[in-house]
Amino acid sequence: MRSGGLIGIALMLTAMAVLPFLDAIAKYLGQQGVPVLQIVWARLFFGAFLTMPFALKLAGPRGLVPNLPLIHAARASLLIAATAFFFAALHWQSIADTLAIFFVQPLIVTLLSPLVLGEKVGIRRWVAVLIGFIGTLIIIRPGFQQLTPGVPLALGAGTSLAVYLLMTRRIAGSAPAMVTTFYTSLCGAIIMSVIVLFVWQTPTPAQWGLFILLSAIANGGHYLIIRAYDHAEASLLAPLAYSEIIMATVLGWYIFGDFPDAWTFLGVAILIACAIYISWRERVQHVEPIRDFEQP
C-alpha cells in the first residue's frame, strides 16, 4: 500500500475516534434540558463560521454564495432532520445503540439509488441489503424487547442522511467538498435560526462553551475525513467509518454507564460486513462510493 493510503487510513480512523465526542456532548446537553433543536442550531450556526475561512480560501468571496441555493437548502433541511432525529434518539438510548441503528444508512442509499440516481443494482447487492436489514432487526429485536422512541428516531436519522447523501452525489463536482460543507451549514443555520426562536432557552456560559466545542469537533472531524479522501480512495476508506462504534461504546460506558449487549454487537457486525461488501462491489464496478462529509 502506498504511504498516501496509510495516511488516509490514519486520518479516517482519527476522525472516527473524534466524532463520538460530538454525540456525547449532545447527549449531555439534552440531559441538562437543552432543547434538541437548540443543539442542532448550535451545531450548524457555529459550523458555518468555522468553515467560512476554508470556503473563502478555496472559492474567494463569491464562494460565500451557493450556486445551487434551492438544492443546498433542501440538503440542509435533510441534515437538520438527520441531526435532530439522532440527537433526540440519544435521549432515549445509548450512543452506541443509536449509532448501530443509524448504520442502516448505506443500505438505504443502495435501496434508493435506482430511484434517485437511476443506478443499476445487481442481485448480489440486493442480497447484501436484505442481510443488512436482518442485522438491523437483530439490533432492534422487535417483539423481544421494549422499543423506545429512540429506535424510530435513529432510523429516521439514518434515512434522512441517506437521502442527503444521494443529493450530494447528484451535485458532486459542482464545488470543492469543504465549500459544499460550508453551504450546507450556512443554509442550515439560516433555517434553524428561525425555528430555534420557538424553543429558545438562554444557555449558561458553560453551555455556550459546549455549543462551540460541539461544532468544533464536528467540523474538525469532517475536515479530517476530507483530508483522508485526499490521500486514499473512497472505496478503501468508506468501511473504516464503522470504527466509530468503538469510541462511541467507550464514551457511552465511561460517561453515561451504557454498554451494548451481545445481540447489538452481532447486528453491528452484520451491518458492517454488508457495507464493506457493497463498497467492494462499487469498487469492482467502478462506481465511486459517496464521500460522506456530513454526520449528525
Protein Blocks (a to p, Z undefined) as FASTA:
>chain_A
ZZklmmmmmmmmmmmmmmmmmmmmmmmmmmnopafklmmmmmmmmmmmmmmmmmmmmnoj
mlmpcfblmlmmmmmmmmmmmmmmmmmmmmmmcfklmmmmmmmmmmmmmmmmmmmnopac
dfklmmmmmmmmmmmmmmnogojaccdfklmmmmmmmmmmmmmmmmmmmmgojacfklmm
mmmmmmmmmmmmmmmmmmgccddfklmmmmmmmmmmmmmmmmmmmmmmmmpcfklmmmmm
mmmmmmmmmmmmmmnopacdfklmmmmmmmmmmmmmmmmmmmmnopacdddfbdZZ
